[in-house]
Amino acid sequence: MADPYFFGYGSLVNLATHDFPNPRPARLKGWRRAWRHTDLRPVAFLTAIPDAESEIEGMIAHVPRNDWNALDEREWAYDRVSATQSITHPLTHEVEIAVYAVPNHKHSEPSEMHPLLLSYIDVVIQGYLRAFGPEGADRFFATTDGWDAPILNDRHEPRYQRHQKLTDLESNFVDTRLQSVSAKLIQAT
């Protein structure tokens, strides 16, 4: 029987946000990341969307005892999609890998009513910096759509439940890259 793994491409890349065992860098072919809003959540989040021409980096990790409950609960606004054949990874034993994605008909563009959270972006970029270095974090920006969405600056009072404290270098990296994509930050009230 194949070992169950998931492929994370956002906050799950940041190993400080979970304790799933055996995390490993991996690549998902045929998908791209996008910032999207779903009526199931008040703010916008990342989702993976099919794109035959794209490939994204992320992390795979083991789901012990095939117990998907904790991960399904964490990713409750997403569908779990089998992606084993689309993932390049370093494991040598048989695995079954799933990716979480919001179905296309259930998401829309972010808006001022449903913005991205800077505290969420911080967590994701911190994970990419630690797993893939600055070049990998830059590839994250390049392979993610929706940077024209409004971003709520909640860094000083984080609304994202798994927020992390960034170093000054990490914060500066995020801020510089957001400026380079002409991101629109709005202040929390």
N, C-alpha and C positions, 0 to 999 in steps of 0.2 A: 504494500500500500504506500502511496506517495505521501511524503510529509507535507502538511499544509503550511504555506507561507503567504504573506501579503506583500504587495509592492506599495510603498509610500512615496509620494511625490511632493508633499507639502510639509505640514507640521510633523508628520511621522518620520521625516528625515532627521528631525531634531531628537536625538536619543534621550534628552533630558525630559521629554514629554511622555515617555512610556518605558516599560521594562520588558518588552517582548524580547526573547532570547535570539542569539545568533544573527544579529543584524549584519548585513553585507551590502556594499554598493552594487547597484544593478542598473540596467538600461531597459526601458520599455519602448519598443518600436511600434509605430502606427498610431501614436497618441501624442497629444499636445496638452499643455495646461492652459486653463482660462479662469479668470475671475468671473464668477457668476453669482447671481442671487437666486434663491429658491424660496417659495412662500413658506417653506418649513422652518426658515431661520430669518431673524430680523436683519442680519447683515450679510454681505457677500463673502463667499469662500472660494477656495480653489476647487476646480473639478478637472478631471481628465476628459478630453473630447477626442473622438477618433480623427486622425489625420494621417493618411497613408505616407505622407512625405516627412513626417516628424519622428524624432526619437528624443526621449527625456531621461535624465538621470534621476535616480531615487535610491531608496533602501528597501531591501527585502528583509523580513524577519519572520521567525518561526511562530506559529500559533500552536502552543502546547496542547496535547491531547485532543487536537481538532476542535477545541472549544472556542468558537468564534463569537460567543456572546459578548464579552467585554469589548472587543473591537467593533462588532456590529452596533453596540450601544454608543460607542464613541463616534462612530461614523453614521449615525442614524438617518441622516438626510440623504445618504448615498445608497446606491445599489452595489452589491458585491458582484463583480464580473470576473469570470475566469480569463486569465491572461497568460497562462503558462508558456504557450508557444511564442509569445511576443516578447519575452523577457530574456535578456542575456545576463547571466549571473555566474559567480565562481563555484557554486556548489557542484559536487560530483555525484550525489545520490539523487534518487527520483523525488521530485517535488511537484506539488500542485500549487500554483500561485494565482492569487486573486488581486484585483485592483478595485478600488472604490471610485465610483463615478455617479454624478447626478444625471439621470436620464435626460436626453436632449429636450424632450417636451415638458420637462419640469423645471427648467431654469431660464433666467432672463438676464439682461444686462444689469450691472449694479447701477445705483442711482444715489442722489443725495439722501433719499429716504432709506436706502439700503446700501450703505457704503462699505468699502473695505475697512478693516481695522488695522491701524499701524502696529498695534501690539501683536496681531496675528502675523503680519508681514515680518516683523522683527524675529519672531520665533522661527519662521520658515527660513529666512536668510541666515540666521545664526546656525541652523542645522546644516545648510549647504556650505557655509564657510568652514564649519568644523569637519564635515565629511569630504568635501571636494575642493576646499580652498577658494581663494578669490576668483580663480578662473571658472570653477564650477558654479559659484554664485552668479557670476556674470552670464554663464550659459542658462541658468535659471531665468534671469530677466529676459534673455533673448528668446526663450522657448515658452514664454507665458504671454498670453493675450489679455488685454483689458487694462493696461496701465493707464488708460485715459479715464478710468473710473475715479470718482471721488474717494479720498482716503481720510478717514476720521483720525485725527491726531489724538490718540488716547494713551500715548506712551507714559505720561505721568500718572494716569489713573486707568490702568489697563482694564479693558472689558473682556478681552479674550481669556477664557478660563485657564488655559495652560501657559499663560505668559511667562516669560523668562527675563531675568536681568541681563542686559547686554553689556559688554565691555564698551569703553569709549571707542575703540577701534571698530567694533561691530556696528555701533550706532552710526558712526561716521560713514562706514561703508554703505549702510542702508540709505542714509540721507543723501549721499553723493549719487548713488544709483537712481534713486527716485527723482532727483533733480535732472539726471541725464535722460530720463524717459518723460520729462515734463509732467510729472505726477501733480495732481491737484490735491493738496492737503487742506482739509477743513478742520477748524478748531472744535474740540468737544465743548459742549455747554453744560 
